[in-house]
């Protein structure tokens, strides 16, 4: 009998709109390659950017929040594995899965640590330095950590976040598994350089994501300084859901073009000479920067932008933290062919050493099989998790039951 995974999605999978969508599609593809049947279920409304999962042989299902119909649904599915997309889905449906399908392995894909991203955003707004210890007082951190403990294993995308969870929060390593993005191996020899044929700078990002909005607003002021030194260069900004604030950045006379949504972001990235990403807050792995590596396009970003992504290996461009250094690095990388060609080679090395799909997939499959084999023992060892299932979740559970009864009347 084939193994079966039910993915409980926060939203419909939209890989062209966000890095989170790409991550989820990679995970679904992983299960399909390893002969799992897959059902993707979400309470979200489907939009036009949603990927057609049925074309891959994936069953799609709509589910309701706070409704007992989910109990019947998950029992019928009889999953071997349930994958929760972000901690909010584990909060909503985790207790129902635990009661209806106790033998299913419960995996949480955190995407990134939301508490880390939010705390950094608040620090930027206040104009104060970020203190990592402040996370110990974060309500969101408590919610995320509770979801991690209640799950059998959590997929952590960033090496920095792995360290943060084990050092600051003292989460046992046995509950965590480091899994970055997974990409096919790249050819080591790129052939002839296309430095001369490439031109302009590019930024790509989903503008429902606050770090991307902030990064473009930073670029608006930094671009004036870059443009003074490179008067023929242009900056092209792409991304789904551009806000009015982003659209107002469109200044053709200054060589700044807000292009909005693009069907295939790889094309403008591959045509550009340099990717710019002045990210001041955020978490996880930045899809725009791994995309730059894959498209052989060097990038200039910040320490937070590159955080947890290269683990000591040379970056495919320049990592800086001051505005002046960012401008200098952007201009130098744009002009310097030798540095540009070396940077793209560093990107290839990073993809092949840290993000190589075949190796990561084999390790993940072994990890899942081992956890399925040792499910009972592992759960007994995770006393805090069982305690949270027994006690803390009762508030969520009975609130949900109350809403169910209220809706029935």
C-alpha positions in Angstrom: 0.0 0.0 0.0 1.4 3.4 -1.0 2.2 5.9 1.7 0.1 9.0 1.8 0.8 12.5 2.9 -1.8 15.2 3.6 -0.4 18.8 3.3 -2.4 21.3 5.3 -1.6 24.6 3.6 -1.9 28.1 4.9 -2.6 29.3 1.4 -2.8 27.7 -2.0 0.6 27.0 -3.5 1.8 30.0 -5.6 5.5 29.4 -6.5 5.6 32.4 -8.9 4.3 34.7 -6.3 6.5 33.9 -3.2 9.4 31.9 -2.0 7.1 30.1 0.5 5.1 28.8 -2.5 8.3 27.5 -4.1 9.3 25.8 -0.9 6.0 24.0 -0.6 6.1 22.9 -4.2 9.5 21.5 -3.6 8.2 19.5 -0.7 5.2 18.2 -2.6 7.6 17.2 -5.5 9.8 15.4 -3.0 6.9 13.2 -1.7 5.8 12.5 -5.3 9.3 11.4 -6.3 9.3 9.0 -3.4 6.0 7.4 -4.5 3.7 9.0 -1.9 0.2 9.9 -2.8 -0.4 13.5 -2.0 -3.4 15.5 -0.9 -3.2 19.3 -0.5 -5.9 20.8 1.7 -6.3 24.4 2.8 -9.0 26.7 4.2 -7.8 29.6 2.0 -9.7 30.9 -1.0 -8.0 29.9 -4.3 -6.6 32.8 -6.4 -5.4 33.1 -10.0 -1.8 32.7 -9.0 -2.4 29.2 -7.5 -0.4 26.4 -9.1 -2.5 23.6 -10.6 -1.4 20.8 -8.3 -3.8 18.4 -10.0 -1.6 18.5 -13.0 1.0 16.7 -10.9 -1.4 14.1 -9.7 -2.1 15.8 -6.4 -5.6 15.7 -4.9 -6.8 19.2 -3.9 -9.3 19.7 -1.1 -10.9 22.7 0.7 -11.3 22.4 4.4 -13.0 24.6 7.0 -11.6 26.1 10.2 -13.3 25.2 13.4 -15.5 22.6 11.8 -15.9 18.9 12.6 -16.0 18.1 8.9 -12.2 18.1 9.0 -12.3 15.1 11.4 -14.2 13.0 8.9 -11.9 14.3 6.1 -8.6 13.4 7.8 -10.0 10.0 8.8 -10.9 9.2 5.2 -7.5 10.3 4.0 -5.8 8.0 6.5 -2.4 9.7 6.1 1.0 8.2 6.8 2.3 11.8 7.2 0.6 15.1 7.8 2.6 18.2 6.8 1.6 21.5 8.4 2.4 24.6 6.4 3.5 27.1 9.1 2.7 27.1 12.8 -0.8 28.6 12.4 -2.0 25.5 10.6 -0.7 23.2 13.3 -2.5 25.4 15.9 -5.8 25.0 14.0 -5.6 21.4 12.9 -2.9 19.7 14.9 -5.1 18.5 17.8 -7.7 17.2 15.3 -5.0 15.2 13.4 -3.6 13.9 16.7 -7.0 12.6 17.8 -8.3 11.3 14.5 -5.0 9.8 13.1 -2.7 9.2 16.1 -0.4 7.0 14.0 0.4 9.7 11.4 3.8 11.4 11.6 3.2 15.1 12.2 5.7 17.4 10.4 5.7 21.2 10.8 7.3 23.2 8.0 8.0 26.5 9.7 8.9 28.4 6.5 10.8 30.8 8.7 10.6 31.9 12.4 7.8 34.4 12.3 8.7 35.7 15.8 12.2 36.6 14.6 11.0 38.4 11.5 8.3 40.4 13.5 10.7 41.3 16.3 13.3 42.6 13.8 10.6 44.6 12.0 9.5 46.2 15.3 13.1 47.1 16.1 13.5 48.8 12.7 10.3 50.7 13.2 11.4 51.9 16.6 14.9 52.7 15.3 16.4 50.6 18.1 18.9 47.7 17.8 17.5 44.2 17.8 18.2 42.2 20.9 17.8 38.4 20.3 17.0 37.9 24.0 13.8 39.9 23.5 12.4 36.8 21.7 12.1 35.1 25.1 9.2 37.6 25.9 7.5 37.2 22.5 4.0 35.8 22.5 4.5 34.7 18.9 7.6 32.9 19.9 5.7 31.0 22.5 3.1 30.0 19.9 5.7 28.9 17.4 7.7 27.0 20.0 4.6 25.2 21.3 3.8 24.1 17.7 7.3 22.8 17.3 7.1 20.8 20.5 3.7 19.4 19.6 5.0 18.2 16.2 7.1 15.1 15.7 9.6 17.0 13.7 9.9 20.6 12.4 11.7 21.5 9.2 13.9 24.5 9.7 15.0 26.3 6.6 17.9 28.4 8.0 21.0 27.2 9.7 20.9 30.4 11.8 17.4 29.5 13.0 18.6 26.0 13.9 21.2 27.6 16.2 18.8 30.1 17.6 16.2 27.4 18.5 18.8 25.1 20.2 20.8 27.8 21.9 18.4 30.5 23.0 15.2 28.4 23.3 16.9 25.1 24.3 14.8 23.1 21.8 16.1 19.5 21.6 17.9 18.8 18.3 15.8 15.7 18.0 12.7 17.8 17.3 14.4 19.8 14.5 15.6 19.0 11.0 17.5 21.5 8.9 16.2 21.6 5.4 17.0 24.5 3.1 15.6 25.0 -0.4 16.3 22.0 -2.7 17.6 22.7 -6.2 19.1 20.5 -9.1 22.9 20.5 -9.2 24.3 23.2 -11.4 27.1 22.7 -14.0 30.5 23.8 -12.6 31.7 25.2 -15.9 29.5 28.1 -16.9 31.2 28.6 -20.3 31.6 32.0 -21.9 30.8 35.0 -19.7 27.7 37.1 -20.6 28.9 40.1 -18.6 28.7 42.5 -21.5 25.3 41.4 -22.7 23.7 41.8 -19.3 22.6 45.2 -18.0 20.7 46.9 -15.2 19.8 46.0 -11.6 16.8 44.0 -10.5 14.8 43.3 -7.3 12.1 40.6 -7.1 9.8 40.1 -4.2 6.2 39.5 -3.1 4.8 42.8 -1.6 2.5 41.1 0.8 5.8 40.4 2.6 6.8 43.4 4.8 10.6 42.9 4.4 10.2 43.3 0.6 8.2 46.5 0.9 10.9 47.9 3.3 13.7 46.8 1.0 12.2 48.6 -2.0 11.7 51.8 0.0 15.4 51.6 1.0 16.3 51.1 -2.7 14.4 54.2 -3.6 16.9 56.4 -1.7 20.0 54.2 -2.4 19.2 54.3 -6.1 19.8 58.0 -6.3 23.4 57.5 -5.2 24.0 54.5 -7.4 22.5 56.3 -10.4 24.9 59.2 -10.0 27.8 56.9 -10.7 26.0 54.7 -13.3 23.7 57.2 -15.2 23.0 54.6 -18.0 21.9 51.8 -15.6 18.3 51.1 -14.6 16.6 49.4 -11.6 13.7 47.1 -12.4 11.4 46.1 -9.5 9.2 43.0 -9.9 6.8 41.3 -7.6 3.2 40.3 -7.0 0.7 42.5 -5.1 2.6 45.8 -5.4 1.1 48.3 -2.9 0.4 52.0 -3.7 3.5 52.8 -1.8 5.6 50.6 -4.1 3.9 51.8 -7.2 4.8 55.4 -6.3 8.5 54.4 -6.5 8.1 54.2 -10.2 10.4 57.0 -11.6 11.3 56.4 -15.2 13.2 59.7 -15.4 15.5 58.3 -12.7 15.8 54.9 -14.3 13.6 53.3 -11.6 10.9 51.1 -13.0 8.2 49.2 -11.0 7.2 46.4 -13.2 4.9 44.5 -10.9 3.9 40.8 -11.2 5.9 38.8 -13.7 4.9 35.3 -14.9 8.5 34.0 -14.8 10.8 36.0 -12.5 13.8 33.9 -13.7 13.8 35.8 -17.0 14.5 39.4 -15.7 16.9 38.0 -13.1 18.8 36.2 -15.8 18.9 39.3 -18.0 20.1 41.6 -15.2 23.7 42.2 -14.2 23.2 42.5 -10.5 20.4 41.7 -8.0 20.0 44.3 -5.2 18.4 43.3 -1.8 18.9 45.8 1.0 17.0 43.7 3.5 16.8 45.3 7.0 14.6 42.7 8.7 13.4 39.2 8.0 14.1 35.5 8.7 14.6 32.2 6.9 16.2 31.9 3.5 15.6 34.6 0.9 14.3 33.0 -2.3 15.3 36.0 -4.4 18.9 35.4 -3.4 19.0 31.7 -4.2 17.2 32.5 -7.5 20.0 35.0 -8.2 22.6 32.2 -7.7 20.7 29.8 -9.9 20.4 32.4 -12.7 24.2 33.2 -12.4 23.4 36.8 -11.3 25.6 38.2 -8.5 23.8 40.0 -5.7 24.4 42.7 -3.1 22.6 42.2 0.2 22.9 42.7 3.9 24.0 40.4 6.7 20.3 39.6 7.5 19.7 39.0 3.8 22.5 36.4 3.6 21.9 35.0 7.1 21.9 31.3 7.4 22.4 30.9 3.7 26.1 30.4 3.1 27.7 29.1 6.3 31.2 30.4 5.8 31.4 29.9 2.0 32.0 33.0 -0.2 28.8 34.9 -1.1 27.8 35.2 -4.8 28.5 39.0 -4.6 28.8 41.3 -1.6 27.3 41.3 1.9 27.3 44.7 3.6 25.5 46.5 6.4 25.8 50.2 5.8 24.1 52.3 3.1 27.4 53.7 1.9 29.0 50.3 1.6 25.9 49.0 -0.2 26.1 51.7 -2.8 29.8 51.2 -3.3 29.4 47.4 -3.6 26.6 47.8 -6.1 28.6 50.1 -8.4 31.8 48.1 -8.1 30.2 44.8 -8.8 28.3 46.3 -11.8 31.6 47.6 -13.3 34.1 45.0 -12.4 33.9 42.0 -14.7 36.5 39.9 -12.9 34.7 40.3 -9.5 31.3 39.7 -11.2 32.5 36.4 -12.8 34.1 35.2 -9.5 30.8 36.0 -7.7 28.7 33.9 -10.0 31.1 31.0 -9.5 30.6 31.4 -5.8 26.9 31.1 -6.4 27.3 27.8 -8.2 29.4 26.4 -5.3 26.8 27.5 -2.8 23.9 25.8 -4.7 25.9 22.6 -5.2 27.2 22.4 -1.6 24.2 23.6 0.4 21.1 23.3 -1.7 21.7 20.2 -3.9 18.3 18.5 -4.4 19.4 14.8 -4.8 21.5 14.8 -1.6 19.0 16.7 0.5 16.1 14.6 -0.7 17.9 11.3 0.2 18.6 12.6 3.6 15.1 13.8 4.2 13.6 10.5 3.1 15.8 8.6 5.5 14.8 11.0 8.2 11.1 10.5 7.6 11.4 6.7 7.5 13.4 6.6 10.7 10.9 8.8 12.5 8.0 6.6 11.2 9.8 3.5 12.5 10.4 5.1 15.9 7.3 7.2 16.3 6.1 5.8 19.7 9.6 6.0 21.3 10.2 9.5 20.0 6.9 10.7 21.4 7.5 9.2 24.8 10.8 11.1 24.8 9.1 14.4 24.0 7.4 14.9 27.3 6.9 18.7 26.8 5.2 18.0 23.5 2.8 15.5 25.0 2.1 17.9 27.9 1.2 20.6 25.4 -1.1 18.3 23.5 -2.8 17.3 26.8 -3.1 20.7 28.5 -2.3 23.9 26.6 -4.1 22.9 23.4 -7.4 22.4 25.3 -8.0 26.1 25.1 -7.8 26.1 21.3 -9.7 22.8 21.1 -12.7 23.8 23.1 -12.8 27.3 21.6 -13.0 25.5 18.3 -15.8 23.2 19.6 -17.7 26.2 20.9 -17.5 28.0 17.5 -18.7 24.7 15.9 -21.7 24.6 18.1 -22.4 28.3 17.7 -22.3 28.0 13.9 -24.7 25.0 14.1 -27.4 27.2 15.7 
